[in-house]
Amino acid sequence: MVKSMIESIDFKLIGTSDKYVTINLNGKNLIITGGNGCGKTRFLRQLDQYLKQFFNRKILSKEATQQQLNNYQTQLDRIGVSDQNYNFYANKVQLFKGQLERISNENMDISDSDALFELVNKNQFILRFFEANRLASNIAGNGKIESIFNVKQAGKSQGFEEDSSNQFEKYLVSYYNYGSHVIARENNPEKEQQINEWFEKVQNDLRNLFEDNELILQYNPEEQAFYIHQEGKEPYRFNNLSSGYSSILSIYADLLMKVELRDIPAEDITGFVLIDEIDAHLHVSIQRKIFSFFDKAFPKIQFIVTTHSPFVVQSVNDSIIYDLSKLETLEDLSMYSYESILKGLLGVESTSDILNKQLDEMAEIINQEPVNTERLQELIDGIEPHEGQLNARSRAFLLLGKNALLDSTDGEG
């Protein structure tokens, strides 16, 4: 399935006289940050409105808009104020003048737009905007089994703008019971495998979010409900989740149901998902993994989010980070401490999870015989540009790595 992506954004921010936003995305996810009052929410809403008009084919080219304006202006010039059609043409002139100004101030490059419109027409492309004041929906079911057909029909009748997360456990229960029927009554290994793989995907997504590879999503036939099992905890249902996890899973469930009820695999669905204040009401531990969780669960969706959190900014190394306060694209911040980000960007040392993993790998390589000089060089090249932001321990590890590399290459000589 095609992956239509936003390649670049060139907008004048609505409500400002001189704030121009230029971002080269090259199809990557976008994290928008900056101080309070810089216009993050306003910019996200502006993107959402532009994309909605784009999908509805209401955005004409600059040339076509100018031609329409000229036509209506010509008609207006030919008639007097007393003419019964004067107000009609005058309104059209004002309309197209406004559109022309907007086109001049808003430009977005979207790759493979023809294929994108095909998917839009087939209801196979997601455009979703989650506001900052969103409420976590109740994704738990009602303890009743409905046919998988009825659940899907109800889901398909909903528009993409409607919240589908309340269908989540209802669908899990119906699909599980349908799968039990397939296993017991039908000789259809292919369908059985498809059902099993889907439940494994959901369970793996939860394991990724909860950082627990032993987590089990288990069906309780007496209650016709699903329970999450984790070692050392009492089994619990979706309606017993903390507010932070509920907030994340309501977005996850909404996106998953949007695609699953239309028989589209989550790993294949394409779309643009905008989330304002992705870190809202989340504990620090969840802020560190929220972005990667969505990116991994829906790899072909392009996410555009705003955040105040240094932990969100610090947690990724393959996304574009844009500071709306300074109107500039930032370098990879994954190796900066959150204190450095707070002071320098959102404005005691702490290393990031990504840096710690790379330092651990460097330590392993140094202690190996022979030393993997190629991989060691890659790690040094990745860490060295950020040396000024490292704490003493990290700088010491980097120096050890450099010395080990010199020793190994000297030995080869």
N, C-alpha and C positions, 0 to 999 in steps of 0.2 A: 504494500500500500504506500502511496506517495507521501512524502513528508514535506508539506508546504511550510516554509518558515519565514519569519520576519527577518530580513537581512539588514535593514537599516531603518532608522527613525529620524526624521528631520522636522521638528515641530516648534512653532512658537507657542509657548505656554499661555493658555487662555487666562485672561484677567491680568496680564502683565503687558507692559509696553515694550520691553526689550529683553525678555528671557527666552532665548532660543536653545532648544535641546537637540543635539546631534549625537546619535549613538550608532556605531557600526556593530551590529550584533553577529553577523555571519551565521545566523541560525541558532545561536546559543541562547540559553536562558538569561534572563535579566533580573538583577537585584538593584532596586532603586533605594538609595539611602540619602541621608542629609538631615540637617537640623529641623526642629519643629518650625512649622510655618513656611517652609521652603516650597510647598506645593506638591508634595508627593501624591496625596489623594486626588487632588485636582488633575494632575497629569495622568494618573491611572484612569480616571473617568473619561478624560479626553481621548485616550487610546481606545477605551471601550466603545465610545460613541463612534469614533472613526471606523473601527472594525465592523460594527453593526451596519453602518452605512455601506461599507465596502462589500459585505456579504449580501446585502440587499440590492447591490448594483446601483446605488444612488449616488455614487461618486463618479462624476464625469471628468474627462480630461480637461486640462486648462483651456485647450484650444476649443473643445466642444462647448464648454461653459461660456467662453468669450463669444462664440458664434451665436449662442442662444441669447446672450445679453444684447448683442448687436441687433438681432432680429426684433426683439421686443422694444428696444430703444428706437429703432426705425419706425415701428408702428406707432409708438407713443408720440414721436415728433410729427407724425402726419395728421394727428387729430388734435382737437382742442380740449380744454378742460371740461367743456359742456357735453362732450361725447359720452354716450352711455358706457363705452368700453374703456374710458380713460383710466378709471381706478384699477381695472383688471390688468392693463398693460403697465401701469405705474407700479403695482405690487410685484409683477413679474420682474421688472427691472431691478427693484430693490432686492428681490429674492436672489437673482443671479449675480448681483453685485456682491451680496454677502457670501454666496458660494465661491465666487472668484477670489475674494479675499481669504476665505478659509483654505482654498486649494493652494494659494500662494504661501500660506503659513503652515500647511500640514502636508507632509509627504512621507510615504512609507513604501519601502521596496519589499514586496512579498514574492518569494520564489514560486514558480510553477503555479500561477494563479488560475490558469485554465483547469488544471487537474483539481485544484482546491474547490472551484465552483461545482465540479462534478460531484465531489464528496458532499458538499453542502446540499445539493439537490437531492442526494440519496440519504440525507440525515445521518451522515457518517463523519461529520466534522464538528468538533466541540468549540464553542466560544462561550466561556463562562467567566463571570466577574463576581468574586466574593468580597463584599464590603467589609470594612473594619469592624462594624457593629453587628456582624453576623452572630446569630445565636446557634449554639450547638443543637442539632436536631436529635430527636430520640430515634436512634437507628435500631432499637430493639423491636422485636416482633410482638404479636398479640397472642401467641400460643395457639394459633389456628393454622391448619394446612389448607392452602389453596392450590388449585392446579397450576402447574408451571405456565400453561397457556394463558390463564386468566391474569396471572401476575405480569406476564410479558405484555399482554394487551393493555393493561392498565398503565404500565410504564411507557409504552409507545404513544399512548394518548397524551402524555405530558409533553410540554414543550421543553426545549433545552434551557429555558430561563427558569423553569420550575425546579424546586428542590426534590430530588429523587432519593435522598438518603433514607427516608422513612420506609423505603421498600427493601432495605438491605437484609435484615434478618428474615423478613417474610420470604424473600427470594432464596436465602440460604436454606431455610426449612423446606420450601417447595422443591428446590433443586436436589436437595439431599434425598428426599423421599422419592422423587422421580428416578434418581440414580439407583436407589435400592430396588425399585421395580425393574430397571434395566438389567441389573445384575441377577435378580431372581427369576425373571420371566423371559427376558430376551437374550438371544445369543448374538450379541452385538459388541464384540471386544473393542471396536474403534470408538463407539459412543461411550462405553464404560471408561476407556482411557481418557477421553476428553473430559468427562465429568470429574474423574479423579485428579487430573492435572489442574483443573480449575480450582478445586478445593485446596490443592497443594499450593497454588499461587497465592490464594488469600491467606493461608496459614503462613507462608514464607514472608508475605508482606507484613503480617503482624509480628513475626519473629524479628524482622528488620527494624520495625518501629520500636518494639519493646527491648531490642538488643538481647534477645533470649532465644538461642537456637534450639532449646528444648521445649519451647511453648507449644501447646497442643490446643487446637480448636476442636472441641468435641460436642457431638449432638446428644441431647438428652431426650429420648423418645417419649418419656412420660410427660414432660413439660412442653414438648415440641419447641425446644429452644436450644441455643448454642451457648456453651460455657467455655471460657478461656482458662486453661490449666497451666499454672506455673509452679515450679518446685518451691516449697516453703510458704505457699499461699493457698487460701481456700479458693476453690473454683468460683469464678464470678462471671456475670453476664455483661452485655454491652451497656446496659443501663446503670451499672455499678462503676463505670469508669470515672476517673477524675475529670474535672472540667477541661483540663488541658488535652488529655487524650480524646475526650469526647469531641472537642473542637476539631482536632485533626481528623478523626475518623468520620465525622459528619461530612467533611469535604471529600475524603477518600471514598466513602460510601456513595456520595452523590455522583462523583465521576465514574466510579465502577458500574453503578446501576445505569447511568446514561448509555454506556457502551454495551453492557451485558444484556440488557433488555432489548437491545437492537441486534444481538448476535454478532457483536464485533469484539474480538479479543482485545483486552486492555493494552497489551504490548503493541498492538497495531493501530490503535486509534490515533488520529492526528488532530491537532487543535491548538487553540491559544487559551490559556487559563490565567486570569489576572486575580491576584490575591492581595488585598490591601492589609497592611500590618500583619504579615504572616506569623509574627511572633506574639500576637496579642494574647494575653492571659496565659502564656505558656511558661512552665518552669524552665530554668536555664538548661537543664539536662535535655529537655525536649527541643529547645531552640537550636541546639547543636546539630540535631539530626532531621528536623522537619523538612528542610529543603531537599536533602538527598533522598528522603523517604518518598516524596512525591515524584521526584525525577526517576527513581528506580522503578516505582510502581507503574508509571505511565511514560515510558522512555521516548515516545514520539510526540508527546505534547510539549509545546514550548511554554514555559512558565515565566510570567512577568510579575514580580512581587515587590512590595515596599516593606521596609523594616527599619526599626530603631535599634535593633539588636546587633551588637558586635559579634555575638556568637553565631548568628546566621551568616553574617558577612565572612566570618573566619572559617566557616565549615565547608566551603566549596572552593574548588580550584579549577573549574572548567566552565565558569559562567562570567558574564559581563557584569561588573559592578559600576554603577553610575551615581556619582554624588551630585544631587540636584541643587545643593547649596552652592557648590563651586562650578557647576556645569562642566564636569570633566569625568572622563572614564578613568577608573582606578586600576592599578595593577593587581595581580593576584595577591590577596591578603591572607591566604590560608596559613602562612607561616608566621604571621604577626600575632603577638599576644593580644588578648582582648583589651588589656589596659592601653596598649599602643593605639589600637583602633579607636577606643573611647576618647583618648587625648587628641589624636590627630585627625580623626574623621568625625566623630560624633560629639565632639567637644564643646617590691611587689611584682613583678614580672611573672608571666605565665606563658608556657608554650602551647601551641595548638595541638589537637589530636593528630592532624596530618603530619606535622613536624615530628612529633614524638614517634610515630610509626616509622618515619624515614630515618630518624636517629637510631632507633632500635635495629632497623635493618642494617645500617652502617656498622653498628657494633658487632653484629653477627658476622658480617663480611670481613671485618678487620681480624676477627679471631679464627677465620677459616684458613686452611692451607690446601691448595694455593688460594690467594686472594682473587676474588672476581673483580679484576681491575676495571672492566668495562662498566659493570653495574655501579661500582664505587664512584667512578668518574661521573656517571649520570646523576647520582645522588648529590655529589659535591656541586655539580653545575646547577642543580635545582635549588640548593640551599644557599649557596654563596652570595647570590644577588641580594639576599635578605639579611646578610650578616650583621648589619647595623641595628637590626631590630631583635636580634637574638639575646637571650640571657647568657650568663657566664657559663652555665653547664652546657648549653647548646653550642656556644662558640668553642668550648673545649673539645666537644665531640667532633665538630667540623675540623679543627686543627689535627686531631688524631687521624681522621680520615685522610686529610691531605698528606700527612707524614707517611701513613701506610701506603698510599698510592705512590709516593716518591720512592719509598723503599722497594716496592714491588717492581716498579719500572726500572730502577737502578739495577736490581738483580737480573732483570731480563737483558739489560745491556751488557 
